Amino acid sequence: LNKIFSQVGTILKLEMPMKNGLSLGFAFIEYEKKESADIAVSKVNGYQLDKNHIFSVVPYCELGRLQSLPEQYIEPIKEDFKEPIDLKHWLNDEN
C-alpha cells in the first residue's frame, strides 16, 4: 500500500487494521497535504492491484455517511410504470 499511495504525495500515517493476522480489507492513510489526498482519491480509486483486487478509495469526510447506512439492504419500493408524454411534441409546433 505504501508503495502505491506514496506515488501521489508524502504519507504521514498509514494504518491497516488486522484481525488474526489478516487485513480487515481497509486502511486509513493520512497525507502531508490535502491536495495529495484529493489526488489519491481520484487516481487510485478503481486501480486494479491484481486479478482479484480493485481499490475503492473513499475520503475520510464520507465516513459519517457510510456509518449511517443500515446494516441490511432495504429494497426500494417499485413504482408502477407511467407512459411518458410525447417528448417530441415541440417539433410539431407550427409557430
C-alpha positions in Angstrom: 0.0 0.0 0.0 2.8 2.4 0.9 4.4 2.0 -2.5 1.2 2.7 -4.4 -0.2 5.6 -2.3 3.2 7.3 -1.8 3.3 8.0 -5.5 0.8 10.9 -5.1 2.3 12.5 -2.0 4.1 12.2 1.3 2.3 9.8 3.7 2.2 10.9 7.3 0.4 7.8 8.6 -0.9 4.5 7.1 -3.0 2.3 9.3 -4.4 -1.1 8.1 -6.5 -2.8 10.8 -5.8 -6.5 11.2 -7.5 -9.4 12.9 -5.9 -12.8 13.4 -3.1 -11.7 11.1 -5.4 -10.8 8.2 -6.4 -7.4 6.9 -9.9 -6.3 7.5 -9.9 -5.0 3.9 -9.5 -1.3 4.5 -6.8 1.2 5.5 -6.6 4.8 6.7 -4.0 7.0 5.0 -3.1 10.5 6.1 -1.1 12.7 3.7 1.0 15.7 4.4 -1.1 17.9 2.1 -4.8 17.9 1.4 -4.1 18.1 -2.4 -2.2 14.8 -2.2 -5.3 13.1 -0.6 -7.5 14.5 -3.3 -5.2 13.2 -6.0 -5.2 9.8 -4.3 -9.0 9.6 -4.3 -9.2 10.5 -8.0 -6.2 8.5 -9.3 -6.1 5.4 -7.1 -9.9 4.8 -6.9 -10.6 1.9 -9.3 -6.9 0.9 -9.5 -6.6 -2.9 -10.1 -4.0 -4.3 -7.8 -4.2 -7.8 -9.3 -6.7 -10.1 -10.9 -8.9 -10.2 -7.8 -8.4 -6.9 -6.0 -9.5 -3.4 -7.1 -9.0 -0.3 -4.8 -12.0 1.7 -3.7 -10.8 4.9 -2.3 -13.2 6.9 -0.1 -12.3 10.3 1.5 -12.5 10.4 5.3 -15.3 13.0 5.2 -17.6 10.3 3.8 -17.1 8.1 6.8 -20.1 9.6 8.7 -22.4 8.9 5.8 -21.1 5.3 5.4 -21.6 4.6 9.1 -25.2 5.8 9.0 -26.1 3.2 6.3 -28.4 0.4 7.6 -26.7 -3.0 8.3 -29.1 -4.7 5.9 -30.1 -3.7 2.4 -33.7 -2.5 2.1 -35.0 -2.8 -1.4 -36.7 0.4 -2.6 -40.4 0.4 -3.4 -41.0 -0.3 -7.0 -43.3 2.3 -8.7 -45.7 1.4 -11.5 -44.6 2.3 -15.0 -46.1 5.6 -16.3 -46.3 6.1 -20.0 -44.1 9.1 -20.9 -45.6 12.1 -22.6 -44.7 12.7 -26.3 -41.2 14.1 -25.8 -41.1 15.3 -29.4 -44.3 17.4 -29.3 -42.4 20.6 -29.6 -41.1 19.5 -33.1 -44.7 19.7 -34.4 -45.1 23.3 -33.3 -46.0 25.3 -36.3 -45.1 28.7 -34.8 
